[in-house]
Amino acid sequence: MDINEKMKLHQWAIDMNDQKESGLSQKDWCAMRKLPISTFRFRCRKVKIALEKQLDENRKQSLESREKE
């Protein structure tokens, strides 16, 4: 994953957090930001997929390091 992709995912994760902390529904938060809700949900999926991938990689590395011990 290149740096631009990481930066996008980071910003999208911040947006996800901002929406949750705002207390607004996704629909209302997106309307306030003039962001299509479909775009917001797409970004949420991308962030979740990236996090799951990173967790899987971390688990594999952890298992590999334990096997070497």
Secondary structure, DSSP 8 states (H G I E B T S, - for coil): --HHHHHHHHHHHHHHHHHHHHT--HHHHHHHHT--HHHHHHHHHHHHHHHHHHHHHHHHHHHHHHHH-
